[in-house]
Amino acid sequence: MNNQLSTTSSRANTITSRHNFMTNLFNIFGLRQHNDLAELDPKIEVSENKNNIMVTAELPGIEQNDIDLEISANGYLTISGEKRHEDAAASSDGYFSEIAYGSFSRTVPLPWDLEYSKASADYTNGVLCITIPKTKAEQATRQKINVADKKAKRKTATKTKKA
């Protein structure tokens, strides 16, 4: 079994090394990799307050009806969709494009106890904002922890010993 893990790890390292080599090669020559779908993956921000978890995703150039959201029962939020390419007439001089088009999918783990059925989402100016309320039990699990100053304790202990 250990050999299987080692072989799998070795293959993953080889694939990663090849990918990094090709990425560096494309960067050296100033070329963009359009087959790299990571360009389409939305940038994500996850934040929380006392009552809610908020997930914000940047989805520039994507129509609202091309976005799919799904929350699994085990706490994974999946944002997927497609950035569609509108065909443009090419001039006789030719043209190039640095804009990536295609499908994307991004899954974010949500390690909180949430009320998934009450989740809501808004999409404005290419920014998707998802709000998921915390359960009452989750809201009650937060506890403030005081941080002690070890230097103050040492000084007090030293003064006590000298006396």
Summary of the structure (lengths in Angstrom):
residues: 163
radius of gyration: 24.8
end to end distance: 63.4
largest distance: 93.4
contacts: 331
relative contact order: 0.15
helix: 33%
strand: 29%
